[in-house]
Amino acid sequence: MLVEENKALIRRFTEEFRNRGNLAVADELLAPDYVLHAGLGPDIRGPEGCKQDIIAVRSAFPDFHVTIDEMVAEGDKVAYRWTMRGTHRGEFTGITPTGKQVTGWGMSIDRIVGGRIVETWNRYDTLGFMQQLGVIPVKG
């Protein structure tokens, strides 16, 4: 049953924290020593680092929404493929607002210990995302 509980935890974190911006959920569901390996610079550490990250994302994309498309779990790990959508209304990593709607996909693997997420490995289609914003030209 632990596997199903872990999957439910990820669904809840996605819906309440990422989609609704409920910052208190980070304190409840992330371990104090949580690490997000996002591949876009230094790792994001702890619930506070994760809160700052989602504040920045939701400030740039106020209608930010993640849909979990598919999920599998085994032991203490949950892997899922997701789609994000949003409209670029605020500065994002130095990119001035474009007003463009973007859709991107990614994959994450979370490790859960004692009912809390302790580590996330996250990758998404950065190139396609930047092309949709018009920062990187689309070839051909």
N, C-alpha and C positions, 0 to 999 in steps of 0.2 A: 504494500500500500504506500510505502514511502515514495515510490516513483510517481504515483498519481498526486500525492501531496506536493512534491517538488514542481510538477507541471502546473498545478493550481497556483503555487506561489509565483511562478514566472508570469502567468496570465494576470494575476492580481497586480504585480509590480508594473507590468506593461500598461494595464488599463488605468490604474490609479496614479502612478508616478509619471510615466511618460506622457500618457494621453490627457490626463486631467491636471497634471502639474501639482499634485498633492505631495508637498515636500516631506511631510511627517512620515510618509510611507518609507522613505529611505532610512530613517532612524529605526524603524521597526523591522524592515526586511533585509537590510544590508548589515553585514558584520562590521564591527569597528575598524578592522584591518582590511576591509574590502579593497580590491584592486580591479580596475577596468583597463584591459589592454586593448586600446582602440586603434592603434597603429597610425594615429594622426599627431604624433608628438609624444610627450611624456605620458606615462600611465596616469590615470585618474585614481586618486586614493581616498578611501574612506567615504562615509555618507556625505560629509560636507563637500568634498570634491565632486561627488556625483550630483549633489544639489546644484552647485554652481554651473555644472555642465548643462543640466536640463534647463536652468534659468536662461542661459545663453541661447540654447537651441529654441526654446519657446518664445524668447524675445525676438529672435530673428524670424521665426515661423510661428506666429500666434495660433494658427490652426493646425499645428503639428499633430499628426496622428500615426500610430503604428498599428498595423494589423499583423497578427501572427498567422502565417499561411500554413505552416506545417510544424509539428513538434514531435520529437522522440526523446526518450529518457532511458537511462540505465544507471543504476547505482546512484552516485551522488551528482551526476551530470544531466543537464537538460540542454538539448540542441534544438534550435529552431530557426526557420527561415521566415523572414518578415519583409513587409513592404511599408515604407513610410511615405507620407504625403504632407505637403504644406505649401504655403504661399510666402515667398520671401518678402517680408515687410520691414525687417530691421537688419542692422549690420550683422554679418556672419563671417567670422574669421577674416575681418578686414574688407569684406566685399559689401559695398553699399547696396541698399535694397533695390531689387530689380522689379518687384511686383509679380515675378513669374511663379507659376505653380509648378512644383517639382514632384516627381515620384521616383523613389529609389528603392532598391532591394538590398538586403544584407542577410548575414547569418551570424548567429551568436551561439556560444557554448557557455553555460553558467555552471559553476560548481556550488553545491549547497551543502552546508554542514550545520546541523542543529537547528534547522528551520530558517537559516539565514543564508543569503547569497554571499559567498566569500571571494569569488573571482569570476570575471567575465572576459571571454575572448570574443572580440567583435570585429567583423569585417563587412564593409559595404561597398557598393559600386561608386567610389569617389569620382572616377572619371566621368561616368554618365551623369552624376549629380552636378558636377562643375560645368559640363557641357549644357545641361538644361538651364543653368543660371547664366550661360553665355560667357563664362570666364575662360573656357577652353573651347576652341573651334571644333566643330564636328567635321570630320574628313569625308570627302566624297559625296 
